[in-house]
Amino acid sequence: MSYMLIGSTGTVVFEKTATVTDESPTMSSQVTSSPIEGGGKITDHAVLDPIKFTITGVVASPAEYAALEAM
């Protein structure tokens, strides 16, 4: 499996077996709440946020480094 970042300035590919040294996904959501009589709150809806990934790795190609820096 690999990660590919594609932008208007180019493409950077991170190979999981060679260049990615760490990855950590972060998942979150937004929960709505509405006040009711007596001061309590009702939670009736949740919206999932996009999953965010933090990827730590090594970029060996000068062209890929330049594309990544421009992104």
DSSP file (Angstrom, degrees, kcal/mol; ACC not computed):
  #  RESIDUE AA STRUCTURE BP1 BP2  ACC     N-H-->O    O-->H-N    N-H-->O    O-->H-N    TCO  KAPPA ALPHA  PHI   PSI    X-CA   Y-CA   Z-CA
    1    1 A M              0   0    0      0, 0.0    15,-1.7     0, 0.0     2,-0.3   0.000 360.0 360.0 360.0 144.0    0.0    0.0    0.0
    2    2 A S  E     -A   15   0A   0     13,-0.2     2,-0.4    14,-0.1    13,-0.2  -0.929 360.0-125.5-137.1 162.5    1.2    3.5   -0.7
    3    3 A Y  E     -A   14   0A   0     11,-2.9    11,-3.5    -2,-0.3     2,-0.5  -0.913  22.3-165.6-108.1 136.8    0.1    7.1   -0.1
    4    4 A M  E     -A   13   0A   0     -2,-0.4     2,-0.6     9,-0.2     9,-0.2  -0.979   5.8-164.4-127.2 120.9   -0.2    9.4   -3.1
    5    5 A L  E     -A   12   0A   0      7,-2.9     7,-2.5    -2,-0.5     2,-0.5  -0.918  11.7-170.5-102.2 122.2   -0.5   13.2   -2.7
    6    6 A I  E     +A   11   0A   0     -2,-0.6     2,-0.3     5,-0.2     5,-0.2  -0.960  15.9 153.1-118.8 124.3   -1.7   14.8   -5.9
    7    7 A G  E >   -A   10   0A   0      3,-2.7     3,-1.3    -2,-0.5    64,-0.1  -0.822  59.4 -92.1-138.2 177.7   -1.7   18.6   -6.3
    8    8 A S  T 3  S+     0   0    0     -2,-0.3     3,-0.1     1,-0.3    63,-0.0   0.703 123.4  53.9 -67.7 -17.9   -1.4   21.2   -9.0
    9    9 A T  T 3  S-     0   0    0      1,-0.3     2,-0.3    58,-0.2    -1,-0.3   0.496 123.1 -73.3 -95.6  -3.8    2.4   21.3   -8.4
   10   10 A G  E <   -A    7   0A   0     -3,-1.3    -3,-2.7    57,-0.1     2,-0.4  -0.922  51.5 -69.5 145.1-170.0    3.0   17.6   -8.9
   11   11 A T  E     -A    6   0A   0     -2,-0.3     2,-0.4    -5,-0.2    -5,-0.2  -0.971  29.2-165.9-126.7 137.4    2.6   14.2   -7.3
   12   12 A V  E     -A    5   0A   0     -7,-2.5    -7,-2.9    -2,-0.4     2,-0.5  -0.993   7.7-160.9-124.2 129.0    4.4   12.7   -4.3
   13   13 A V  E     -A    4   0A   0     -2,-0.4     2,-0.6    -9,-0.2    -9,-0.2  -0.939   3.0-164.5-113.8 127.3    4.2    8.9   -3.6
   14   14 A F  E     -A    3   0A   0    -11,-3.5   -11,-2.9    -2,-0.5     2,-0.5  -0.947  12.8-148.2-109.1 114.0    5.0    7.5   -0.2
   15   15 A E  E >>> -A    2   0A   0     -2,-0.6     4,-2.1   -13,-0.2     5,-1.7  -0.708   7.7-144.2 -81.3 126.1    5.7    3.7   -0.3
   16   16 A K  T 345S+     0   0    0    -15,-1.7    -1,-0.1    -2,-0.5   -14,-0.1   0.858  96.6  47.0 -60.1 -37.7    4.5    2.2    3.0
   17   17 A T  T 345S+     0   0    0    -16,-0.3    -1,-0.2     1,-0.1   -15,-0.1   0.743 126.4  22.4 -79.2 -22.3    7.3   -0.4    3.1
   18   18 A A  T <45S+     0   0    0     -3,-0.5    -2,-0.2    40,-0.0    -1,-0.1   0.826 131.0  20.1-113.0 -47.0   10.2    2.0    2.3
   19   19 A T  T  <5S+     0   0    0     -4,-2.1    39,-2.1    38,-0.1     2,-0.6   0.678  96.2  86.1-110.2 -18.4    9.5    5.6    3.0
   20   20 A V  E   < +B   57   0B   0     -5,-1.7    37,-0.3    37,-0.2     3,-0.1  -0.759  42.7 172.2 -87.4 119.5    6.7    5.9    5.6
   21   21 A T  E     +     0   0B   0     35,-2.7     2,-0.3    -2,-0.6    36,-0.2   0.677  66.3   6.4 -99.2 -21.0    8.0    5.5    9.1
   22   22 A D  E     -B   56   0B   0     34,-1.9    34,-2.9     2,-0.0     2,-0.3  -0.975  56.6-175.6-159.6 146.5    4.8    6.3   11.0
   23   23 A E  E     +B   55   0B   0     -2,-0.3    32,-0.2    32,-0.2    30,-0.0  -0.995   3.3 178.2-142.9 142.4    1.2    7.0   10.4
   24   24 A S  E     -B   54   0B   0     30,-1.8    30,-1.7    -2,-0.3     2,-0.2  -0.878  14.9-151.0-148.9 114.6   -1.6    8.0   12.7
   25   25 A P  E     -B   53   0B   0      0, 0.0     2,-0.5     0, 0.0    28,-0.2  -0.552   6.9-155.1 -80.8 148.6   -5.2    8.6   11.8
   26   26 A T  E     -B   52   0B   0     26,-2.9    26,-2.2    -2,-0.2     2,-0.4  -0.988  10.1-171.2-124.6 121.5   -7.4   11.1   13.8
   27   27 A M        +     0   0    0     -2,-0.5     2,-0.3    24,-0.2    24,-0.1  -0.930  14.0 158.0-115.0 135.9  -11.1   10.6   13.7
   28   28 A S        -     0   0    0     -2,-0.4    21,-2.2    21,-0.3     2,-0.3  -0.930  18.4-159.5-146.8 169.6  -13.6   13.1   15.2
   29   29 A S  E     -C   48   0C   0     -2,-0.3     2,-0.5    19,-0.3    19,-0.2  -0.977  19.3-125.1-149.2 160.2  -17.2   14.2   15.0
   30   30 A Q  E     -C   47   0C   0     17,-2.9    17,-2.9    -2,-0.3     2,-0.5  -0.941  24.4-158.9-108.6 127.6  -19.3   17.2   15.8
   31   31 A V  E     -C   46   0C   0     -2,-0.5     2,-0.2    15,-0.2    15,-0.2  -0.923   6.7-145.3-111.5 128.0  -22.3   16.6   18.1
   32   32 A T  E     -C   45   0C   0     13,-2.3    13,-0.7    -2,-0.5    12,-0.6  -0.611  16.3-171.7 -87.2 150.9  -25.3   19.0   18.1
   33   33 A S  E     -C   43   0C   0     -2,-0.2    10,-0.2    10,-0.2     8,-0.0  -0.998   8.4-157.8-142.9 145.0  -27.2   19.6   21.3
   34   34 A S  E     -C   42   0C   0      8,-2.5     8,-2.6    -2,-0.3     2,-0.1  -0.974  22.1-120.7-123.9 133.1  -30.4   21.5   22.0
   35   35 A P  E     -C   41   0C   0      0, 0.0     6,-0.2     0, 0.0     2,-0.2  -0.439  32.4-170.7 -70.6 145.9  -31.5   23.0   25.3
   36   36 A I    >   -     0   0    0      4,-2.5     3,-1.6     1,-0.1     4,-0.1  -0.757  37.4 -61.6-126.4 175.5  -34.8   21.7   26.7
   37   37 A E  G >  S+     0   0    0      1,-0.2     3,-0.6    -2,-0.2    -1,-0.1  -0.261 120.5  33.1 -56.1 143.1  -37.1   22.7   29.6
   38   38 A G  G 3  S-     0   0    0      1,-0.2    -1,-0.2    -3,-0.1     3,-0.1   0.445 126.2 -80.4  88.3   0.2  -35.4   22.4   33.0
   39   39 A G  G <  S+     0   0    0     -3,-1.6    -1,-0.2     1,-0.2    -2,-0.2   0.398  92.2 128.4  90.0  -4.2  -31.9   23.3   31.7
   40   40 A G    <   -     0   0    0     -3,-0.6    -4,-2.5    -4,-0.1     2,-0.4  -0.181  49.4-132.1 -76.7 176.4  -31.0   19.9   30.3
   41   41 A K  E     -C   35   0C   0     -6,-0.2     2,-0.5    -3,-0.1    -1,-0.0  -0.973   4.5-146.6-131.2 146.7  -29.7   19.3   26.8
   42   42 A I  E     -C   34   0C   0     -8,-2.6    -8,-2.5    -2,-0.4     2,-0.6  -0.955   7.1-155.2-111.4 129.7  -30.7   16.7   24.1
   43   43 A T  E     +C   33   0C   0     -2,-0.5   -10,-0.2   -10,-0.2     3,-0.1  -0.925  29.5 153.7-103.0 116.8  -28.1   15.4   21.8
   44   44 A D  E     +     0   0C   0     -2,-0.6     2,-0.3   -12,-0.6    -1,-0.1   0.406  52.1  38.9-127.2   1.4  -29.8   14.2   18.6
   45   45 A H  E     -C   32   0C   0    -13,-0.7   -13,-2.3     2,-0.0     2,-0.4  -0.989  50.5-166.9-157.2 141.4  -27.3   14.4   15.7
   46   46 A A  E     -C   31   0C   0     -2,-0.3     2,-0.5   -15,-0.2   -15,-0.2  -0.998   6.5-159.8-132.2 137.5  -23.7   13.7   15.0
   47   47 A V  E     -C   30   0C   0    -17,-2.9   -17,-2.9    -2,-0.4     2,-0.3  -0.971  19.5-134.0-116.6 121.7  -21.7   14.8   11.9
   48   48 A L  E     -C   29   0C   0     -2,-0.5   -19,-0.3   -19,-0.2     3,-0.1  -0.583  16.9-140.2 -76.1 131.7  -18.5   12.9   11.2
   49   49 A D        -     0   0    0    -21,-2.2   -21,-0.3    -2,-0.3     3,-0.1  -0.505  35.8 -85.3 -81.2 158.0  -15.5   15.0   10.3
   50   50 A P        -     0   0    0      0, 0.0     2,-0.3     0, 0.0   -22,-0.2  -0.350  50.7-103.6 -60.5 145.9  -13.1   13.9    7.6
   51   51 A I        -     0   0    0    -24,-0.1     2,-0.4    -3,-0.1   -24,-0.2  -0.557  35.6-150.3 -72.5 133.4  -10.4   11.5    8.8
   52   52 A K  E     -B   26   0B   0    -26,-2.2   -26,-2.9    -2,-0.3     2,-0.4  -0.893   7.5-158.1-107.7 136.6   -7.0   13.3    9.1
   53   53 A F  E     -B   25   0B   0     -2,-0.4     2,-0.6   -28,-0.2   -30,-0.0  -0.938   8.5-158.5-115.4 135.2   -3.8   11.4    8.7
   54   54 A T  E     -B   24   0B   0    -30,-1.7   -30,-1.8    -2,-0.4     2,-0.5  -0.968  18.4-172.5-107.1 121.1   -0.4   12.3   10.0
   55   55 A I  E     -B   23   0B   0     -2,-0.6     2,-0.5   -32,-0.2   -32,-0.2  -0.961   9.1-168.2-119.8 127.4    2.3   10.6    7.9
   56   56 A T  E     +B   22   0B   0    -34,-2.9   -35,-2.7    -2,-0.5   -34,-1.9  -0.955  31.8 123.9-112.2 131.1    6.0   10.7    8.8
   57   57 A G  E     -B   20   0B   0     -2,-0.5     2,-0.4   -37,-0.3   -37,-0.2  -0.901  54.7 -82.7-164.4-168.5    8.4    9.5    6.2
   58   58 A V        -     0   0    0    -39,-2.1     2,-0.6    -2,-0.3   -40,-0.0  -0.955  23.4-157.1-119.1 130.7   11.4   10.0    4.0
   59   59 A V        +     0   0    0     -2,-0.4   -45,-0.1     1,-0.1    -2,-0.0  -0.945  15.8 173.0-107.9 116.9   11.4   11.9    0.7
   60   60 A A        +     0   0    0     -2,-0.6    -1,-0.1     5,-0.0     3,-0.1   0.706  53.6  79.3 -97.8 -22.7   14.4   10.7   -1.4
   61   61 A S     >  -     0   0    0      1,-0.1     4,-2.4     2,-0.0     5,-0.2  -0.747  65.9-148.7 -92.8 128.7   13.7   12.4   -4.7
   62   62 A P  H  > S+     0   0    0      0, 0.0     4,-2.3     0, 0.0     5,-0.2   0.862 101.2  53.5 -60.1 -34.8   14.5   16.2   -5.1
   63   63 A A  H  > S+     0   0    0      2,-0.2     4,-2.1     1,-0.2     5,-0.1   0.913 110.0  46.1 -67.2 -42.0   11.6   16.5   -7.6
   64   64 A E  H  > S+     0   0    0      2,-0.2     4,-2.6     1,-0.2    -1,-0.2   0.884 111.5  52.8 -67.7 -37.3    9.1   15.0   -5.1
   65   65 A Y  H  X S+     0   0    0     -4,-2.4     4,-2.7     2,-0.2    -2,-0.2   0.922 109.7  48.3 -61.6 -44.3   10.5   17.2   -2.3
   66   66 A A  H  X S+     0   0    0     -4,-2.3     4,-1.9     2,-0.2    -2,-0.2   0.895 112.7  48.4 -63.5 -40.9   10.0   20.3   -4.4
   67   67 A A  H  X S+     0   0    0     -4,-2.1     4,-1.3     2,-0.2    -2,-0.2   0.908 113.0  48.1 -65.2 -42.0    6.4   19.2   -5.2
   68   68 A L  H  < S+     0   0    0     -4,-2.6    -2,-0.2     1,-0.2     3,-0.2   0.907 111.5  49.6 -65.0 -42.9    5.7   18.5   -1.6
   69   69 A E  H  < S+     0   0    0     -4,-2.7    -1,-0.2     1,-0.2    -2,-0.2   0.864 109.3  52.3 -64.7 -35.7    7.1   21.8   -0.4
   70   70 A A  H  <        0   0    0     -4,-1.9    -1,-0.2     1,-0.3    -2,-0.2   0.782 360.0 360.0 -71.5 -27.0    5.0   23.7   -3.1
   71   71 A M     <        0   0    0     -4,-1.3    -1,-0.3    -3,-0.2    -2,-0.2   0.500 360.0 360.0 -67.8 360.0    1.8   22.0   -1.8
